[in-house]
Amino acid sequence: MNLNRFSKEHITIAFYIIYITISGVCFELFPGDAKNPNMGVLLIYVMIPISLIYFMYHLIKQLYGTTSYAKCLMIHGVAWLSIAVILSVFSK
């Protein structure tokens, strides 16, 4: 599979869509209780450091590279906002 034919923005969007979809499937398949977290919610919490590392990669490429990664950085912001909304809904 040649990743050069996909733009960096499409890869970033696909990462978040696939990860959130997998988290949703795990939320339905692996239920939790009051003492054990649900697998989907756990994956969303694990997504925070993974997406921070991915964001830092794009930020370094933006600052020191020749290609603009501004759209990717905005995609990260929108994804983090949606993650915050998802986590606030499930925490109640």
C-alpha positions in Angstrom: 0.0 0.0 0.0 1.5 3.3 -1.1 0.8 6.0 1.5 2.2 8.7 -0.8 -1.1 9.0 -2.7 -2.9 10.0 0.5 -2.5 13.5 1.8 -1.3 14.1 5.3 -4.7 15.6 6.2 -6.5 12.5 5.0 -4.2 10.2 7.0 -4.7 12.4 10.2 -8.5 12.3 9.8 -8.4 8.5 9.1 -6.4 7.9 12.2 -9.0 9.6 14.4 -12.0 8.1 12.7 -10.5 4.5 12.8 -9.4 4.9 16.5 -12.8 6.3 17.6 -14.6 3.6 15.7 -12.5 0.9 17.3 -13.2 2.5 20.7 -16.9 2.5 20.0 -16.9 -1.1 19.0 -14.9 -2.0 22.1 -17.4 0.0 24.2 -20.2 -2.2 23.0 -18.3 -5.5 23.1 -16.5 -5.3 26.4 -18.7 -3.7 29.0 -17.4 -2.6 32.3 -18.9 -2.1 35.8 -18.5 0.4 38.6 -15.0 -0.9 39.5 -13.7 -1.8 36.1 -13.6 0.7 33.2 -15.2 0.0 29.9 -12.7 -1.0 27.3 -13.9 1.7 24.9 -13.6 4.4 27.5 -10.1 3.1 28.4 -9.1 3.3 24.7 -10.3 6.9 24.6 -8.1 7.7 27.6 -5.1 5.9 25.9 -5.8 8.0 22.8 -4.8 11.2 24.7 -1.0 10.5 24.9 -1.0 8.8 21.4 -2.6 11.9 19.8 -0.3 14.2 21.8 2.7 12.4 20.3 1.1 12.6 16.8 0.4 16.3 17.4 4.0 17.0 18.5 5.3 15.2 15.3 3.1 17.5 13.2 4.2 20.6 15.2 7.9 19.8 14.7 7.3 19.2 11.0 5.4 22.6 10.9 8.2 24.5 12.7 11.3 23.0 11.1 10.0 21.6 7.8 9.2 23.2 4.5 5.7 21.9 4.2 2.7 23.4 5.9 1.0 21.2 8.5 -1.5 23.8 9.7 -4.5 21.8 8.6 -3.2 18.8 10.4 -2.8 20.8 13.6 -6.4 22.1 13.2 -7.6 18.5 12.7 -5.9 17.6 16.0 -7.7 20.5 17.8 -11.1 19.4 16.5 -10.4 15.8 17.4 -9.4 16.7 20.9 -12.5 18.8 21.3 -14.6 15.8 20.3 -12.7 13.5 22.7 -13.4 16.0 25.5 -17.1 15.9 24.7 -17.2 12.1 24.5 -15.4 11.7 27.8 -17.7 14.3 29.5 -20.7 12.4 28.2 -19.5 9.0 29.5 -18.3 10.4 32.9 -21.8 11.3 33.9 
